[in-house]
């Protein structure tokens, strides 16, 4: 095996891919490569994976997504405030993590490649500054913050006729749209300010 060998991998990039949780072999290989100087890009669909604390760079590029807790779990695992998160601009967590992550459009492969290069070459002070921003925001905007912000949006919905069976869909913190369910829709959506 390579694990006993001391190779100079200082100009190497190792991409560790794990579909359903990192196997110990993937983690061991990534850690060995890192000890020998390689930069590790981790690609996994499991944020609780040991790969999250091993990878120097997390590449999370969904084309359509909800909140994406994997991105947040990667940041939470970076207890030394190091590492770089490359995140799809389509991820639900992109708005919350935009100040710390490198946001990319996953349809633009050149931009993704450039972000990987930038992440691998990013100086440690910049990594730490960005990761601290992400970790602080995640810590501050916890489940209770989300609950309170959602409940505080109720005042934005005014004069909604409770008998009209409208479905309320929050879009942003300042605007709420209401529309009739498809079966009863008259063909138009009504904005409620």
Secondary structure, 3 states (H helix, E strand, C coil): CCCCCCCCCCCCEEEEEECCCCCHHHHHHHHHHHHCCCEEEEEECCCCCCHHHHCCEEEECCCCCCCCHHHHHHHHHCCCCCCEEEEECCCCCHHHHCCCCEEECCCCHHHHHHHHHHHHHCCHHHHHHHHHHHHHHHHHCCHHHHHHHHHHHHHHCCCCCHHHCEEEEECCCCCEEEEECHHHCCCCCEEEC
